[in-house]
Amino acid sequence: MKFRVERDALAEAVAWTAKSLPNRPSVPVLAGVMLRVTDGNLQVSGFDYEVSSQVTVEVQGDADGAALVSGRLLAEITKALPAKPVDIAAVGAHLELVCGSARFTLPTMPVEDYPSLPEMPESAGTVDAAAFATAVAQVAVAAGRDETLPMMTGVRIELSGSTLAMLATDRYRLALREIQWNPDDPDVSLNALVPARTLHDTAKALGPLGGEVTLALAAGGAGEGMIGLAGGTRRTTSRLLDGANYPPVRSLFPASHNAEARVPVSTLVEVVKRVALVAERTTPVLLSFSADGLVVEAGGSEEARASEAMEASFTGDPLTIGFNPQYLIDGLANLGAQTAVLSFVDAFKPAVISPAGEDGEVVPGYRYLIMPIRVSR
């Protein structure tokens, strides 16, 4: 194998592929990225039996072939190379990389020991790449991080006709986003539970490329299905989580509310960050709404306290409610709007944060539900 490639194209391809490689692989070859040149195209791929990533890059190919090399090491090297074309050649049990006056020799692993990448499942439809990336970011923030509860670490994708809905919850908050997409079958009705981190990283990489992302789904037994995402020259597949017993979380959204506030998003985020400086990890920030506006306050250890008042329009009886400050900031920061609408039933029921348009009305499509923390005052 011997080829020449542009530094930036190589660095991007290797970095994206290496990102999904396991930190502690079950076998050494799974820490590698496969470089395979055929007919002037370089395929950079990685696979850990759960997630596969593949990027195709145009190169000047002198000799076709394949080499398997440490992914993270190659990613660090290609990122640090000078801005010049890179010459790469497989020589015996080593990979030689030359860029300007920089020269690296890396050991390779046996290509024949590397598992075959799974085929892309059958296409289910396409969705605008930028809209998809934004929607995934809005939802994935609410997914759980606790690996002992794998169901909560996923994003549930619900395909129903031309509507693509995504849900995620860690039991303390819940995000729901609905966007339009182009199904191959207009009567499609499918659900899938996708690992949130994989979905977020893939959508984030595909979004800036523009165009459309192809969604591909293969059904299987519990936890045996697969999702494929493809855009531009990149494709990813991931095994699905077992979502057979996913709770009916949509029912958590209140059917009506008794109080409503409209607040500027950026101001509230800044105020909550400032006030939360005195709060300990498990201490909530208190939001007190009244006709006069909003007061945000928090107390910490050794009687450290903070409070700050800000403008807000509020309808309903005066209300004081406590939230985890980071969960509140996460919901506000992902609204994609300058004004947030906070809807309340009472101080002990979940609150819903929605984006508001320029007319002040709620923009449908995204809702972020957050559980309050009971506080004694």
Backbone torsions as a table, in degrees:
resi	resn	phi	psi	omega
1	MET	NA	130.2	178.8
2	LYS	-153.4	130.6	-178.8
3	PHE	-159.5	165.2	174.8
4	ARG	-122.2	139.3	-175.8
5	VAL	-146.2	153.6	175.7
6	GLU	-68.9	139.6	-175.8
7	ARG	-57.6	-49.4	-175.0
8	ASP	-62.4	-43.3	-179.4
9	ALA	-62.7	-41.9	179.4
10	LEU	-66.6	-46.2	-177.9
11	ALA	-61.2	-43.1	179.3
12	GLU	-63.4	-45.5	-177.6
13	ALA	-63.8	-44.7	-178.2
14	VAL	-69.1	-41.1	-179.0
15	ALA	-61.9	-43.4	-177.9
16	TRP	-67.2	-41.4	-179.2
17	THR	-69.7	-42.2	-177.4
18	ALA	-67.5	-24.3	-176.5
19	LYS	-60.4	-32.5	-176.2
20	SER	-93.9	5.0	-179.7
21	LEU	-75.0	146.5	-178.0
22	PRO	-69.8	145.9	176.9
23	ASN	-72.3	-36.8	178.8
24	ARG	-125.6	83.0	-175.9
25	PRO	-67.4	146.2	180.0
26	SER	-68.6	-31.1	173.4
27	VAL	-133.7	146.1	-172.4
28	PRO	-55.3	-35.0	-174.9
29	VAL	-64.7	-21.9	-178.7
30	LEU	-72.7	-10.7	175.0
31	ALA	-86.5	0.5	-176.3
32	GLY	-97.4	159.4	166.8
33	VAL	-109.8	140.2	179.6
34	MET	-92.4	125.3	174.4
35	LEU	-106.7	117.9	-177.8
36	ARG	-131.3	122.3	-179.4
37	VAL	-107.2	126.4	173.5
38	THR	-144.0	128.3	174.2
39	ASP	51.3	45.8	175.4
40	GLY	76.8	10.7	176.4
41	ASN	-121.1	133.9	175.9
42	LEU	-103.3	124.9	173.3
43	GLN	-103.0	122.0	175.5
44	VAL	-106.1	119.2	-174.5
45	SER	-138.0	153.5	177.6
46	GLY	-141.8	151.4	-176.1
47	PHE	-158.8	134.2	177.6
48	ASP	-125.8	24.4	-177.3
49	TYR	75.7	-10.5	175.6
50	GLU	-110.5	-51.1	-176.1
51	VAL	-123.6	135.4	172.9
52	SER	-120.4	144.7	177.5
53	SER	-131.9	140.8	178.9
54	GLN	-147.9	134.1	177.0
55	VAL	-127.5	140.7	176.2
56	THR	-110.5	130.1	-178.2
57	VAL	-127.5	136.0	175.5
58	GLU	-74.9	133.8	-179.7
59	VAL	-137.3	167.3	169.7
60	GLN	-91.9	99.8	-174.5
61	GLY	-89.6	122.7	175.7
62	ASP	-94.6	-31.9	178.7
63	ALA	-151.6	127.1	179.1
64	ASP	-71.6	158.0	178.9
65	GLY	158.6	-172.3	-177.3
66	ALA	-144.4	151.6	176.2
67	ALA	-147.7	145.0	179.5
68	LEU	-116.9	122.4	-173.9
69	VAL	-139.3	155.8	-179.3
70	SER	-52.3	121.2	-174.7
71	GLY	-67.1	-47.2	-176.5
72	ARG	-68.0	-38.4	178.6
73	LEU	-65.6	-44.1	179.3
74	LEU	-63.9	-37.9	178.8
75	ALA	-63.1	-43.0	179.8
76	GLU	-66.3	-39.3	-179.2
77	ILE	-68.0	-48.8	-176.6
78	THR	-64.1	-32.9	178.5
79	LYS	-67.5	-29.9	-175.4
80	ALA	-92.7	-3.2	-176.4
81	LEU	-69.6	152.6	173.7
82	PRO	-66.7	161.4	-175.8
83	ALA	-78.2	70.4	179.3
84	LYS	-140.7	161.8	177.2
85	PRO	-59.0	149.1	-176.8
86	VAL	-112.5	128.8	174.8
87	ASP	-103.4	126.1	-178.3
88	ILE	-126.4	136.5	179.1
89	ALA	-145.2	140.2	173.9
90	ALA	-90.5	119.7	-179.1
91	VAL	-124.7	105.3	-178.0
92	GLY	61.8	-127.2	-178.7
93	ALA	-95.8	22.7	-179.4
94	HIS	-133.3	159.5	173.8
95	LEU	-113.7	123.0	178.8
96	GLU	-101.8	130.3	-176.3
97	LEU	-126.7	121.5	-178.6
98	VAL	-125.0	128.9	179.0
99	CYS	-141.8	108.4	-173.9
100	GLY	61.9	-127.3	178.9
101	SER	-95.2	2.3	178.4
102	ALA	-86.6	135.8	-179.4
103	ARG	-136.3	131.5	178.1
104	PHE	-127.3	142.6	172.2
105	THR	-123.5	119.4	-175.5
106	LEU	-117.5	140.3	175.3
107	PRO	-70.6	145.6	177.1
108	THR	-107.7	163.4	177.2
109	MET	-110.1	161.6	-177.3
110	PRO	-64.1	119.3	-179.7
111	VAL	-60.5	-37.1	-175.5
112	GLU	-68.5	-16.4	179.0
113	ASP	-85.8	-6.8	-174.7
114	TYR	-83.6	135.2	-179.1
115	PRO	-70.3	151.3	176.6
116	SER	-72.0	139.1	178.0
117	LEU	-70.5	143.9	178.2
118	PRO	-67.7	152.0	175.5
119	GLU	-72.7	151.7	174.2
120	MET	-64.4	136.0	175.0
121	PRO	-65.2	177.5	179.7
122	GLU	-71.5	137.3	-178.3
123	SER	-62.2	138.9	175.4
124	ALA	-105.7	-21.0	-179.8
125	GLY	157.2	-173.5	-179.1
126	THR	-129.2	157.1	179.5
127	VAL	-144.4	148.2	178.4
128	ASP	-58.3	128.7	-172.5
129	ALA	-62.2	-46.0	-176.7
130	ALA	-66.9	-43.1	179.9
131	ALA	-64.8	-37.8	179.9
132	PHE	-66.0	-44.4	-179.9
133	ALA	-61.4	-43.0	179.1
134	THR	-63.5	-44.9	-178.0
135	ALA	-64.1	-43.1	-180.0
136	VAL	-62.8	-42.7	179.5
137	ALA	-61.5	-38.5	-179.2
138	GLN	-65.1	-32.3	-175.0
139	VAL	-92.7	-42.8	-173.7
140	ALA	-60.0	-24.7	-178.5
141	VAL	-62.0	-24.7	-177.3
142	ALA	-93.0	-2.4	-179.0
143	ALA	-72.0	151.0	-179.1
144	GLY	-73.8	159.1	177.4
145	ARG	-111.9	-4.4	-175.3
146	ASP	-82.8	108.3	-176.2
147	GLU	-68.3	-14.8	177.0
148	THR	-75.7	-11.4	174.3
149	LEU	-121.4	72.2	-171.7
150	PRO	-57.5	-32.3	-178.5
151	MET	-60.8	-33.9	-177.1
152	MET	-80.0	-10.5	179.7
153	THR	-89.0	6.2	-176.9
154	GLY	-108.8	164.5	170.0
155	VAL	-107.8	124.5	179.3
156	ARG	-85.6	120.7	176.8
157	ILE	-101.1	125.7	178.3
158	GLU	-117.7	115.9	179.1
159	LEU	-103.4	119.4	-179.8
160	SER	-140.4	102.1	-176.4
161	GLY	61.6	-130.0	-177.8
162	SER	-91.2	8.0	179.3
163	THR	-104.3	129.2	175.0
164	LEU	-112.4	115.3	-179.9
165	ALA	-111.2	143.2	176.6
166	MET	-128.8	137.4	-179.7
167	LEU	-132.6	145.4	173.1
168	ALA	-151.3	144.9	178.1
169	THR	-151.3	147.9	172.0
170	ASP	-115.4	18.5	179.9
171	ARG	82.9	-13.2	178.6
172	TYR	-108.4	-16.2	176.6
173	ARG	-154.1	162.7	-175.9
174	LEU	-146.3	129.5	178.2
175	ALA	-117.0	137.9	178.2
176	LEU	-132.6	128.5	178.0
177	ARG	-134.6	133.4	177.4
178	GLU	-121.9	130.8	176.3
179	ILE	-135.0	165.5	177.0
180	GLN	-88.9	146.2	176.7
181	TRP	-144.5	177.0	-176.1
182	ASN	-113.8	92.9	-177.7
183	PRO	-74.8	147.0	173.4
184	ASP	-68.7	-33.3	176.6
185	ASP	-113.9	113.0	-176.1
186	PRO	-61.8	-17.3	-179.9
187	ASP	-101.2	19.1	-175.6
188	VAL	-60.6	142.5	175.3
189	SER	-147.8	96.1	-174.7
190	LEU	-136.4	147.9	173.3
191	ASN	-127.1	144.5	178.1
192	ALA	-149.5	142.5	177.8
193	LEU	-110.1	109.6	-172.0
194	VAL	-105.9	135.9	175.1
195	PRO	-52.7	124.8	-171.6
196	ALA	-61.9	-42.0	-176.3
197	ARG	-64.3	-44.0	179.6
198	THR	-63.0	-45.2	-179.5
199	LEU	-62.8	-43.4	-178.5
200	HIS	-65.2	-47.1	-178.9
201	ASP	-63.2	-40.1	-179.0
202	THR	-69.0	-47.1	-179.6
203	ALA	-62.8	-38.2	179.5
204	LYS	-63.5	-35.2	179.5
205	ALA	-77.2	-34.7	-176.6
206	LEU	-82.5	-27.2	-176.6
207	GLY	-56.1	-52.5	-177.8
208	PRO	-65.2	-16.6	-179.6
209	LEU	-71.5	-18.3	-178.9
210	GLY	75.0	-172.7	179.9
211	GLY	71.6	-145.9	-176.0
212	GLU	-123.4	153.7	174.1
213	VAL	-106.3	131.8	175.0
214	THR	-89.6	127.3	174.8
215	LEU	-99.2	128.1	179.4
216	ALA	-127.8	134.8	-176.6
217	LEU	-131.3	137.8	173.6
218	ALA	-125.2	121.4	180.0
219	ALA	-78.3	156.3	177.9
220	GLY	-158.0	-166.1	174.6
221	GLY	-69.4	-173.4	-178.9
222	ALA	-57.5	117.7	177.7
223	GLY	72.7	11.1	-176.6
224	GLU	-107.6	-2.5	179.9
225	GLY	-73.0	175.9	-178.1
226	MET	-143.6	145.7	173.5
227	ILE	-117.5	143.3	174.8
228	GLY	-122.6	139.3	177.5
229	LEU	-128.5	126.4	-178.2
230	ALA	-135.5	136.5	176.9
231	GLY	-156.6	133.2	-177.5
232	GLY	60.4	-126.7	-179.5
233	THR	-101.1	12.9	-176.7
234	ARG	-113.0	145.8	174.3
235	ARG	-147.2	145.0	178.5
236	THR	-135.1	141.4	168.9
237	THR	-122.8	151.1	178.7
238	SER	-147.0	140.7	171.6
239	ARG	-68.8	146.4	179.0
240	LEU	-85.3	155.7	171.9
241	LEU	-83.6	161.2	177.9
242	ASP	-77.3	105.6	-178.0
243	GLY	-108.3	18.7	-175.7
244	ALA	-60.9	-34.5	-177.9
245	ASN	-108.3	27.2	179.7
246	TYR	-61.6	129.4	-174.2
247	PRO	-66.0	152.4	179.3
248	PRO	-75.8	72.3	-169.6
249	VAL	-71.3	-20.7	179.6
250	ARG	-58.1	-29.1	-177.8
251	SER	-68.6	-10.7	178.8
252	LEU	-73.6	-23.5	178.7
253	PHE	-69.0	124.0	-178.6
254	PRO	-62.3	143.7	179.8
255	ALA	-73.1	-25.8	179.2
256	SER	-149.8	170.8	179.0
257	HIS	-137.6	157.5	-177.9
258	ASN	-105.8	-14.6	-179.9
259	ALA	-148.1	152.1	-176.5
260	GLU	-147.6	138.4	178.7
261	ALA	-127.4	147.0	173.4
262	ARG	-121.2	121.9	-175.0
263	VAL	-133.7	146.8	174.5
264	PRO	-69.1	126.7	-172.2
265	VAL	-61.8	-52.4	-174.0
266	SER	-62.0	-39.5	-180.0
267	THR	-65.4	-45.4	-178.6
268	LEU	-64.5	-39.6	178.2
269	VAL	-60.4	-45.2	-179.9
270	GLU	-63.7	-42.8	-178.5
271	VAL	-64.7	-45.3	-179.4
272	VAL	-62.5	-41.9	178.5
273	LYS	-60.6	-42.6	-178.8
274	ARG	-66.3	-49.9	-175.3
275	VAL	-65.9	-34.8	-177.0
276	ALA	-70.8	-8.4	179.1
277	LEU	-59.4	-28.7	-179.4
278	VAL	-92.0	-8.0	-176.2
279	ALA	-83.0	141.2	173.1
280	GLU	-79.7	174.4	-172.0
281	ARG	-55.9	-39.4	-175.3
282	THR	-97.7	5.1	-176.3
283	THR	-88.6	129.1	179.1
284	PRO	-79.9	163.9	165.6
285	VAL	-96.7	144.3	-179.6
286	LEU	-102.1	131.3	175.7
287	LEU	-111.8	117.3	179.5
288	SER	-109.7	111.7	-178.0
289	PHE	-101.7	139.9	174.4
290	SER	-155.5	-179.6	179.0
291	ALA	-62.6	-20.8	-179.4
292	ASP	-82.1	-12.4	-178.7
293	GLY	129.9	-144.1	-174.2
294	LEU	-130.5	135.2	171.6
295	VAL	-118.5	125.9	178.2
296	VAL	-106.9	129.1	-178.4
297	GLU	-143.8	158.3	178.0
298	ALA	-154.1	152.9	176.4
299	GLY	-128.5	147.4	-180.0
300	GLY	-127.2	-156.3	-178.9
301	SER	-74.4	157.8	177.6
302	GLU	52.6	36.4	172.9
303	GLU	61.4	25.8	171.1
304	ALA	-72.2	131.3	-177.7
305	ARG	-138.0	155.9	176.5
306	ALA	-148.7	146.5	174.2
307	SER	-151.7	151.6	178.8
308	GLU	-152.5	136.7	179.1
309	ALA	-100.2	149.1	177.5
310	MET	-150.6	163.0	-179.8
311	GLU	-74.7	141.3	174.5
312	ALA	-161.9	143.3	174.3
313	SER	-94.8	133.7	-172.6
314	PHE	-139.4	135.2	174.6
315	THR	-124.0	134.5	-178.6
316	GLY	124.5	178.9	178.2
317	ASP	-72.4	145.8	179.1
318	PRO	-49.4	142.8	-170.6
319	LEU	-143.9	135.5	171.7
320	THR	-121.1	125.3	-175.4
321	ILE	-138.7	143.8	-177.3
322	GLY	-109.4	139.7	178.9
323	PHE	-134.4	154.0	166.3
324	ASN	-63.0	122.2	-172.9
325	PRO	-61.6	-38.6	-178.3
326	GLN	-69.3	-38.6	178.2
327	TYR	-64.0	-38.3	178.7
328	LEU	-65.9	-44.6	179.5
329	ILE	-63.4	-42.1	179.1
330	ASP	-57.1	-44.7	-179.3
331	GLY	-66.0	-42.2	-179.0
332	LEU	-69.0	-41.5	-174.5
333	ALA	-67.5	-21.9	-177.7
334	ASN	-102.0	9.0	-178.4
335	LEU	-66.7	-36.3	-175.8
336	GLY	72.5	26.8	180.0
337	ALA	-143.5	158.3	-179.8
338	GLN	-81.7	-23.4	-178.3
339	THR	-123.5	136.2	177.9
340	ALA	-107.9	142.1	173.1
341	VAL	-107.3	119.2	177.9
342	LEU	-105.8	122.0	-177.8
343	SER	-110.7	134.3	-175.4
344	PHE	-127.9	144.9	167.9
345	VAL	-93.0	-55.2	170.7
346	ASP	-160.0	-174.1	-173.8
347	ALA	-72.1	-9.0	-175.1
348	PHE	-114.9	-2.1	179.8
349	LYS	-105.9	157.2	-179.9
350	PRO	-57.5	142.7	175.3
351	ALA	-101.7	154.2	-179.5
352	VAL	-120.3	129.3	177.3
353	ILE	-107.2	128.1	-179.2
354	SER	-131.7	153.6	175.4
355	PRO	-78.3	147.9	177.0
356	ALA	-114.4	145.2	177.2
357	GLY	-82.9	-175.0	-178.8
358	GLU	-64.3	-24.7	178.9
359	ASP	-83.8	-0.4	178.6
360	GLY	87.5	-8.0	-179.3
361	GLU	-83.3	154.2	-179.6
362	VAL	-65.7	131.6	175.5
363	VAL	-88.9	118.9	-178.1
364	PRO	-69.0	157.8	175.6
365	GLY	122.8	-35.5	-178.5
366	TYR	-132.5	130.9	174.4
367	ARG	-138.3	139.3	-179.4
368	TYR	-126.1	111.4	-179.0
369	LEU	-96.7	136.1	-177.7
370	ILE	-133.5	131.3	-178.3
371	MET	-79.0	137.1	177.4
372	PRO	-78.8	159.7	174.8
373	ILE	-107.8	123.6	-179.4
374	ARG	-67.7	134.6	-178.7
375	VAL	-130.9	143.0	175.0
376	SER	-103.9	130.3	-176.0
377	ARG	-115.9	NA	NA
